[in-house]
Amino acid sequence: MTLPSKTRIHIALAGLAGLVLRTFFVLKYPVTDSGDAPFYVELAWNWLKKGVYGFPVDGRLTPVDMRVPGYPAFLVAVFSFAGNSARAAMFAQAAVDLGTCFLIALIAARLAPAASRRRVALAALWLAALCPFTANYSAVILTETLITFLTALTILVLLGTELGMTGVTIVAPAASRRLSPWFLAGIVAGFGTLVRPETPLVLFAAGLVLIAKWCHPVDWTKALRAGALMAVGLVIPLMPWAARNWRTLHDVQFLAPRYSELPGEYTPLGFNAWTNTWLWRFRDVYLTQWKLDVEEISIDDIPASAFDSPSERTRVEGLLEQHNEKLTLEPEADNQFRAIARERTARHPLRTFAKIPLLRSLTLWFTPRVELLPFGGQLWPVREEWQDDRPDFLLTLGLALINILYIALALGGAWLARHRPGVAFLLLFIAVRTAFFVYFVETPEPRYVLECFPVVIALAAQTFSGQRKDHLSSKGSG
């Protein structure tokens, strides 16, 4: 189909605007030393130059399974042409993120009424190209850009199944049915799992929708077939990684260790359980979780909500003093943190299982998302932040409002498209991913829901479908 010249101009301008924005972040705000970025670079370089997927342990290059190999493989592909250049990897990620913008446009078009698909797709393309939150991560040596692309591709494939179709059965030509879309979705999600292990959550959301859609016994065969095809497709890309771990590390590992620990390394599960009873602000992660076994943790940096009584505060202070002496949390102290967590949960179970997860979900979704930019990111108290650094305050406020705008548009679009095939699946995916991170991951990092932004933007674009206007016009003419 030949596109009108006006549409082609819109596509070109949106693509150019997206490229300029991502190039700006790469040149102005590159991030190579935050979080796992140096670790990924070292893994990729050792793999490329020394043939070992690992890093030095006690002075000896040692194979590890602490991270799945998808993102390091991406870096290897870049480094093999550009050398150990983080900037080259960032420009490659900018290209990948532009590709994600076009996938989002296709997802949005799939959800839109036939008469307004072109308009909705263009709106989605512009919203995706100008989204500062996804563009920002093009300039970061982390997994977010690549996994967002693979997640969007998985969603697009799934929307080509019964999840995105009406109740009418569509019979495709035999040539187009050689590869089941369920199987293909599993394959793409499998490659995504090699980038981030929680990627199968998108298939889990699809499975839940199928269970509801095909709940009658007559449909159970179709549901089992779809589930089996997704599962087989998912496992196939993971097999080489699992075989490597078995051969090299003598360990049956299809993903990566839950806490990315080395063999024999102690995991502070008790301390994690304690922070799960109170920690919901991202800034508290810097002051507690990310200081554990690295820096001293001050009792004065911990909010009052972490203690139910003065005696409990004293107990925690004593345990932190033990940690600060050797910068190590011993198992005995960790067990005491676990006991405190159990006591706090027994006193206020709704706090641990409802209030804190709810507050964490607000942190994930409603933040300025400046954690990797050289800005304070603080809005409260307003008077003090305004007087202290007005440019910082205004930029933080602007990004917070943009974030709210995208979410508000997505909510409006979801309401307008609530009866269309595929919308329930997309909303459930957002809910499942959010619930996973607020209940099973100790640190509420806003980047964890960045993979949901293809859905957010695709839904936001539905507000540009003109559905209400068309409805009122047809009503008036009648």
C-alpha positions in Angstrom: 0.0 0.0 0.0 1.4 3.4 -1.0 1.3 6.0 1.8 0.1 9.5 1.2 3.0 12.1 1.0 1.7 13.8 4.1 1.9 10.6 6.1 5.4 9.9 4.8 6.5 13.4 5.9 5.1 12.8 9.3 6.9 9.5 9.6 10.2 11.1 8.5 9.9 14.1 10.8 9.0 11.8 13.8 11.9 9.6 13.1 14.2 12.6 12.8 12.9 14.1 16.0 13.4 10.8 17.8 17.0 10.5 16.5 17.8 14.1 17.5 16.5 13.5 21.0 18.4 10.3 21.5 21.5 11.8 20.1 21.2 14.7 22.5 21.1 12.3 25.5 24.0 10.3 24.1 26.2 13.4 23.7 25.0 15.4 26.7 24.2 12.8 29.4 26.0 9.5 28.7 26.0 7.1 31.7 28.8 4.4 31.8 29.5 4.1 35.5 26.1 3.6 37.1 24.8 0.4 38.6 25.7 -2.6 36.5 27.1 -0.7 33.5 30.8 -1.3 34.2 30.0 -5.0 35.0 28.2 -5.4 31.6 31.1 -3.8 29.7 33.7 -6.0 31.5 31.6 -9.1 30.8 31.3 -8.3 27.1 35.0 -7.4 26.7 36.3 -10.5 28.4 33.9 -12.6 26.3 35.1 -10.9 23.1 38.8 -10.8 23.8 39.4 -13.8 26.1 36.6 -16.1 25.2 35.4 -16.2 28.8 32.0 -15.0 29.9 33.2 -13.9 33.3 35.3 -11.5 35.3 38.2 -11.6 37.8 37.5 -13.3 41.1 40.5 -13.3 43.5 42.7 -12.2 40.6 41.7 -15.0 38.3 39.3 -14.7 35.3 36.4 -16.8 36.3 33.3 -17.9 34.3 30.1 -16.7 36.0 26.3 -17.0 35.5 25.4 -13.8 37.5 23.8 -12.2 34.5 22.0 -13.7 31.5 24.1 -13.1 28.3 21.7 -11.3 26.0 22.8 -7.7 26.7 26.6 -8.6 26.9 26.1 -10.3 23.5 24.7 -7.1 22.2 27.7 -5.2 23.5 30.0 -7.8 22.0 28.4 -7.2 18.6 29.1 -3.5 18.9 32.6 -3.9 20.3 33.6 -6.2 17.6 33.2 -3.4 15.1 33.9 -0.3 17.3 36.2 -1.5 20.0 35.5 -1.0 23.6 33.4 2.1 23.0 30.5 2.7 25.3 29.5 5.7 23.1 29.2 3.4 20.0 27.0 1.1 22.1 24.8 4.0 23.0 24.3 5.1 19.4 23.4 1.5 18.6 20.9 1.6 21.3 19.5 4.8 19.9 18.9 3.0 16.6 17.2 0.1 18.5 15.0 2.5 20.4 13.9 4.2 17.2 12.9 0.7 16.0 10.9 0.4 19.2 9.0 3.6 18.3 7.8 2.0 15.0 6.8 -1.2 16.8 4.7 1.0 19.2 3.0 2.6 16.2 2.1 -0.8 14.9 0.8 -1.9 18.3 -1.3 1.2 18.5 -2.7 0.7 15.0 -3.6 -2.9 15.9 -5.8 -1.6 18.7 -7.4 1.3 16.8 -10.6 1.2 14.7 -10.0 0.6 11.1 -11.0 4.1 10.1 -8.5 5.8 12.3 -5.5 3.4 12.3 -3.3 5.7 10.3 -4.0 8.7 12.6 -3.5 6.6 15.8 -0.3 5.1 14.4 1.2 8.5 13.7 0.2 9.8 17.1 1.9 6.8 18.7 5.0 7.3 16.6 5.3 10.9 17.7 4.6 10.1 21.4 7.2 7.3 21.3 9.8 9.4 19.4 9.5 12.3 21.8 9.2 10.3 25.1 12.2 11.5 27.2 12.1 8.4 29.5 12.8 5.8 26.9 15.1 8.1 24.9 17.2 8.7 28.1 18.0 5.1 28.5 19.6 5.0 25.0 22.5 6.8 26.7 22.9 4.2 29.5 24.8 1.0 29.4 22.0 -1.0 30.8 19.5 -3.5 29.5 16.4 -1.3 29.3 16.6 -0.2 25.6 17.1 -3.7 24.2 14.5 -5.4 26.4 11.9 -2.7 25.7 12.4 -3.4 22.0 12.0 -7.2 22.5 9.0 -6.7 24.8 7.3 -4.5 22.2 8.0 -7.1 19.5 6.6 -9.9 21.7 3.4 -7.9 22.3 3.0 -7.1 18.6 3.3 -10.8 17.8 0.8 -11.8 20.5 -1.7 -9.2 19.2 -1.6 -11.2 15.9 -3.2 -14.1 17.8 -6.7 -14.6 19.2 -5.6 -12.1 21.9 -5.9 -9.3 19.4 -8.8 -10.6 17.3 -12.5 -10.4 17.5 -14.6 -13.4 18.2 -14.7 -14.2 14.4 -12.2 -16.9 13.4 -9.8 -15.7 10.7 -8.5 -18.3 8.4 -5.1 -17.4 7.1 -3.5 -18.8 3.9 -1.6 -22.0 4.5 1.7 -20.3 3.6 1.3 -17.8 6.4 0.5 -20.5 9.0 3.7 -22.4 8.8 5.0 -20.8 12.0 2.5 -20.4 14.8 2.4 -16.9 16.3 2.2 -18.5 19.7 5.5 -20.2 19.1 7.0 -17.1 17.5 6.0 -15.0 20.6 7.6 -17.6 22.8 10.8 -17.4 20.7 11.0 -13.6 20.9 10.2 -13.7 24.7 13.0 -16.3 25.0 15.5 -14.0 23.5 14.2 -11.2 25.8 14.7 -13.5 28.8 18.4 -13.7 27.8 18.4 -9.9 28.4 16.2 -9.7 31.5 15.0 -12.8 33.2 11.5 -11.5 34.1 10.5 -11.1 30.4 8.2 -14.2 30.5 5.8 -12.1 32.5 4.4 -10.9 29.1 3.6 -14.6 28.3 2.2 -15.1 31.7 -0.2 -12.2 31.2 -1.2 -13.7 27.8 -1.8 -17.0 29.5 -4.1 -15.5 32.1 -6.2 -13.8 29.3 -6.4 -17.1 27.4 -7.6 -18.9 30.6 -10.4 -16.4 30.9 -11.2 -16.4 27.2 -11.1 -20.2 26.8 -12.6 -21.2 30.1 -15.1 -23.7 28.7 -14.0 -27.3 28.3 -14.5 -27.2 24.6 -11.7 -24.6 24.3 -9.3 -26.3 26.7 -7.4 -27.9 23.8 -6.8 -24.6 22.1 -5.6 -23.1 25.4 -3.2 -26.0 26.1 -1.9 -25.8 22.6 -1.2 -22.1 22.8 0.4 -22.5 26.2 2.6 -25.3 25.0 3.7 -23.5 21.9 4.7 -20.4 23.9 6.5 -22.5 26.5 8.5 -24.4 23.9 9.4 -21.2 22.0 10.5 -19.7 25.3 12.8 -22.5 26.2 14.6 -22.9 22.9 16.7 -19.7 23.1 17.6 -20.5 26.7 19.0 -24.0 25.9 22.5 -22.9 24.8 22.9 -20.8 28.0 21.7 -23.6 30.2 24.0 -26.0 28.4 26.9 -23.6 28.9 26.2 -23.4 32.6 26.0 -27.1 33.0 29.2 -27.7 31.1 31.2 -24.8 32.6 29.7 -24.4 36.1 28.1 -27.8 36.6 24.9 -26.0 37.5 21.4 -26.4 36.0 20.7 -22.7 35.4 18.4 -21.5 32.6 18.3 -17.9 33.9 20.6 -16.3 36.5 20.8 -16.6 40.3 18.0 -14.7 42.0 20.3 -12.3 43.8 23.2 -12.4 41.3 25.4 -13.9 43.9 28.6 -15.8 43.4 28.8 -19.5 44.5 29.1 -19.6 48.3 28.2 -15.9 48.7 25.8 -15.1 51.5 22.5 -13.4 50.6 21.0 -11.1 53.3 17.4 -12.4 53.0 16.6 -11.2 56.6 17.7 -7.7 55.9 15.6 -7.7 52.6 12.6 -8.9 54.6 13.0 -6.1 57.0 13.3 -3.4 54.3 10.2 -4.9 52.7 8.2 -3.8 55.7 8.9 -0.1 55.3 11.0 0.8 52.2 9.1 2.3 49.3 10.9 5.5 48.3 13.7 5.1 45.7 16.0 7.5 47.6 16.0 5.1 50.6 17.4 2.4 48.3 20.6 4.4 48.0 20.8 4.8 51.8 20.3 1.2 52.8 20.1 -1.6 50.2 22.9 -0.3 48.0 25.2 0.5 51.0 25.0 -3.0 52.4 28.4 -4.6 52.6 29.9 -1.5 50.8 29.5 1.5 53.1 28.3 2.4 56.6 24.6 2.6 57.0 23.5 5.4 59.4 20.5 4.9 61.6 19.7 8.6 61.0 19.2 8.0 57.3 16.4 5.5 58.0 12.8 7.0 58.2 10.9 6.8 61.4 8.3 4.5 59.7 10.9 1.8 59.8 10.5 1.4 63.6 7.4 0.7 65.6 8.9 1.6 68.9 12.0 3.2 70.5 13.2 -0.3 71.5 12.9 -1.6 68.0 15.0 1.4 66.7 17.6 0.5 69.3 17.8 -3.1 68.2 18.2 -2.0 64.5 20.9 0.5 65.5 22.9 -2.2 67.2 22.7 -4.5 64.2 23.8 -1.6 61.9 26.7 -0.9 64.2 27.8 -4.5 63.8 27.6 -4.2 60.1 29.5 -0.9 60.0 32.4 -2.3 61.9 33.4 -4.8 59.2 31.1 -3.6 56.4 29.7 -7.1 56.4 26.3 -8.3 57.5 26.9 -11.6 59.4 24.3 -14.4 59.2 23.5 -14.0 62.9 22.7 -10.3 62.4 20.7 -11.1 59.3 18.6 -13.6 61.2 17.8 -10.9 63.8 16.7 -8.6 61.0 14.4 -11.4 59.8 13.0 -11.7 63.3 12.2 -8.0 63.4 10.6 -8.3 60.0 8.3 -11.1 61.2 7.3 -9.1 64.3 6.5 -6.0 62.2 4.5 -8.1 59.8 2.6 -9.8 62.6 1.7 -6.5 64.1 0.6 -4.9 60.8 0.2 -7.4 58.0 -1.7 -5.0 55.8 1.3 -2.6 56.0 3.7 -5.3 54.6 1.4 -6.9 52.1 -0.8 -3.9 50.9 0.4 -0.5 52.0 4.1 -0.8 51.1 3.4 -2.5 47.8 0.9 0.2 46.9 3.4 2.9 47.8 6.1 1.1 45.8 3.8 1.0 42.7 3.4 4.8 43.0 7.2 5.1 43.1 7.6 3.0 40.0 5.0 4.9 38.0 4.9 8.5 39.3 8.4 9.8 39.6 10.3 12.4 37.6 12.6 9.6 36.2 15.8 11.6 36.6 17.7 9.0 38.5 20.3 8.7 35.8 20.5 12.4 35.0 22.6 15.0 36.9 19.6 16.5 38.6 18.4 16.3 42.2 14.9 15.0 41.3 13.4 16.5 44.5 10.2 18.5 44.5 9.4 18.6 48.3 9.4 20.8 50.2 8.5 23.0 47.3 9.6 26.3 48.8 13.0 25.0 49.8 13.7 23.2 46.5 12.6 26.3 44.5 14.9 28.6 46.4 17.8 26.1 46.4 18.0 25.4 42.7 15.3 26.7 40.4 16.6 25.2 37.1 16.8 21.8 38.7 13.4 22.2 40.3 11.8 23.3 37.0 13.3 20.5 35.0 12.3 17.9 37.6 8.8 19.3 37.7 8.6 19.3 33.9 9.6 15.7 33.6 7.2 14.7 36.4 4.3 16.4 34.5 5.3 14.8 31.3 5.2 11.4 33.0 1.8 12.2 34.4 0.6 13.3 31.0 1.6 10.0 29.4 -0.1 8.0 32.1 -3.2 10.2 31.9 -3.4 9.8 28.1 -2.9 6.0 28.5 -5.8 5.8 31.0 -8.0 7.8 28.7 -7.0 5.7 25.7 -7.6 2.5 27.7 -11.1 3.7 28.5 -11.9 4.6 24.9 -10.5 1.2 23.7 -11.8 -0.9 26.6 -14.0 -3.1 24.4 -11.4 -3.7 21.7 -9.5 -7.0 21.4 -6.1 -7.0 23.0 -6.6 -4.1 25.5 -7.3 -6.5 28.4 -4.1 -8.3 27.6 -2.1 -5.1 27.6 -3.6 -3.8 30.9 -3.0 -7.2 32.5 0.6 -7.1 31.4 1.1 -3.8 33.1 -0.6 -5.1 36.3 1.4 -8.3 36.3 4.7 -6.6 35.8 4.0 -4.0 38.4 2.9 -6.6 41.0 6.0 -8.7 40.3 8.4 -5.8 41.1 6.5 -4.5 44.1 6.2 -7.9 45.8 9.3 -9.8 44.7 12.0 -7.2 44.1 13.4 -5.3 47.1 14.4 -2.1 45.3 11.5 0.0 43.7 13.5 1.3 40.8 11.4 3.3 38.3 13.3 1.8 35.3 11.6 -1.6 36.1 8.3 -0.4 34.4 10.0 1.2 31.4 9.3 -2.1 29.5 5.6 -1.2 30.0 5.9 2.1 28.1 5.2 0.6 24.7 1.8 -0.3 26.1 1.4 3.1 27.8 2.2 4.9 24.6 0.1 2.7 22.4 -2.9 3.2 24.7 -2.2 6.9 24.9 -2.4 7.1 21.1 -5.9 5.8 21.2 -7.1 9.2 22.5 -6.2 10.6 19.0 -8.6 8.1 17.3 -11.3 10.7 17.1 -13.7 8.0 18.4 -15.8 10.4 20.4 -16.0 13.0 17.6 -17.1 10.3 15.1 -19.6 8.9 17.5 -21.2 12.4 18.0 -21.3 13.1 14.3 -23.0 9.8 13.5 -25.5 10.5 16.3 -26.3 14.0 15.1 -26.8 12.8 11.5 -29.1 10.1 12.7 
